[in-house]
Amino acid sequence: MSKYVKNLITEHLRQQLGGVQDALLVNVIGLNANTNYRLRTELGRKNIRLEVVKNSLAARATAGTALAPMFEGLTGTAAICWGAEDIVSLAKEITRLAKDEQFKAFVPRGGVVDGQRISDREVADVAKWPSRAEQLSLLLGQILSPGANLVSQLGSVGGALASQIEQRGEGAEEEASPAAAAPEAAAPTEAAGPEAAPA
């Protein structure tokens, strides 16, 4: 391979991986063309890219980036996977497909998470983490929980206060009712007085 071609491939990889912070290495050696196509289709549904790379060129393309540790000391042919919603979703999909009988040769070989190199075993650990959507759901629950508790407490205190005010109001009405009835009863007696006087 000429130096010119190597430079073209390196630049192409650099452009493809520009801005990528997390990625996984996988093995695709041993997959026939049809299986490889099905694998890429499965990955494409999850917005995951798969690129077979030459280690030395990939190392040059990622030099000075967060992905650089992934290619340190790497031997043999490898493919790089990146994309999905986040690294957890990516790891979940890679480990799921690795367990599929039709993709026997497809296995994780490690990768990079937040600039730190991880082994093939650690890929399985990352796959057990909550995904971004699950983390956001947990975070939202934690944010809303104190507010919900406060509203519940205020509601219970407010409800008790309203109940007491209502009971007081009913008691005041009952006390006022006999007092209002007494003058009404006395009024006819007074009215009868002047009429009785001439007799």
SULBEL-V92880 format. One record per pair of residues at least 12 apart in sequence whose C-alpha atoms are under 10 Angstrom apart, sorted by the first residue. I is the first residue (numbers start at 1). J is the second residue. Records with the same first field share a line. If there is no record, write none. Layout:
I->J + J
//
This chain:
6->54 + 56 + 57
7->57 + 60 + 61
8->57
9->53 + 54 + 57 + 58 + 61
10->53 + 54 + 56 + 57 + 58 + 59 + 60 + 61 + 62
11->57 + 58 + 60 + 61 + 62
12->61
13->51 + 53 + 57 + 58 + 59 + 60 + 61 + 62
14->57 + 58 + 59 + 60 + 61 + 62 + 63 + 65
15->61 + 62
16->49 + 51 + 61
17->58 + 61 + 62 + 65 + 67 + 80 + 82
18->61 + 62 + 65 + 67
19->65 + 66 + 67
20->62 + 65 + 66 + 67 + 82 + 83
21->65 + 66 + 67 + 82 + 83 + 86 + 87 + 112 + 113 + 114 + 115
22->66 + 67 + 70 + 81 + 82 + 83 + 86 + 87 + 88 + 90 + 111 + 112 + 113 + 114 + 115 + 116 + 117
23->49 + 66 + 67 + 70 + 80 + 81 + 82 + 83 + 86 + 87 + 90 + 91 + 110 + 111 + 112 + 113 + 114 + 115 + 117
24->50 + 67 + 70 + 79 + 80 + 81 + 82 + 83 + 87 + 90 + 91 + 94 + 108 + 109 + 110 + 111 + 112 + 113 + 117 + 118 + 119 + 120 + 123
25->50 + 51 + 52 + 53 + 70 + 71 + 74 + 78 + 79 + 80 + 81 + 82 + 94 + 107 + 108 + 109 + 110 + 111 + 112 + 118 + 119 + 120 + 123
26->50 + 51 + 52 + 77 + 78 + 79 + 80 + 81 + 94 + 98 + 105 + 106 + 107 + 108 + 109 + 110 + 111 + 120
27->52 + 76 + 77 + 78 + 79 + 80 + 98 + 105 + 106 + 107 + 108 + 109 + 110
28->50 + 51 + 52 + 77 + 78 + 79 + 80 + 103 + 104 + 105 + 106 + 107 + 108
29->52 + 76 + 77 + 78 + 79 + 105 + 106 + 107
30->103 + 104 + 105 + 106
31->102 + 103 + 104 + 105 + 106
32->103 + 105
35->102 + 103 + 104
36->103 + 106
38->102 + 103
39->97 + 102 + 103 + 106
42->93 + 97
43->81 + 82 + 83 + 84 + 90 + 93 + 94 + 97
44->83 + 84
45->84
46->83 + 84 + 85 + 89 + 90 + 93
47->82 + 83 + 84 + 85 + 90
48->81 + 82 + 83 + 84 + 85 + 89 + 90 + 93 + 94
49->79 + 80 + 81 + 82 + 83 + 84
50->79 + 80 + 81 + 82 + 83
51->78 + 79 + 80 + 81 + 82
52->77 + 78 + 79 + 80 + 81
53->77 + 78 + 79 + 80
54->75 + 76 + 77 + 78 + 79
55->70 + 71 + 72 + 73 + 74 + 75 + 76 + 77 + 78 + 79
56->71 + 72 + 73 + 74 + 75
57->71
58->70 + 71 + 78 + 79 + 80
59->71 + 72 + 73 + 74
65->115
66->112 + 113 + 114 + 115 + 116 + 117
67->111 + 112 + 113 + 114 + 115 + 116 + 117
68->112 + 115 + 116 + 117
69->111 + 112 + 113 + 115 + 116 + 117 + 118
70->109 + 110 + 111 + 112 + 113 + 115 + 116 + 117 + 118 + 119
71->110 + 111 + 112 + 117
72->117
74->109
78->108 + 109
79->106 + 108 + 109
80->108 + 109 + 110 + 111
81->94 + 108 + 111
82->111
85->131 + 132 + 133
86->131 + 132 + 133
87->111 + 112 + 113 + 114 + 123 + 126 + 127 + 129 + 131 + 132
88->113 + 123 + 124 + 125 + 126 + 127 + 128 + 129 + 130 + 131 + 132
89->126 + 127 + 128 + 129 + 130 + 131 + 132 + 133
90->123 + 126 + 127 + 131
91->108 + 111 + 122 + 123 + 124 + 125 + 126 + 127 + 128 + 129 + 131
92->123 + 124 + 125 + 126 + 127 + 128 + 129 + 130 + 131
93->127
94->106 + 107 + 108 + 123 + 124 + 127
95->107 + 108 + 123 + 124 + 126 + 127
96->124 + 127
107->120
108->120 + 121 + 122 + 123 + 124
109->121 + 122 + 123
110->122 + 123 + 124
111->123
113->126
//
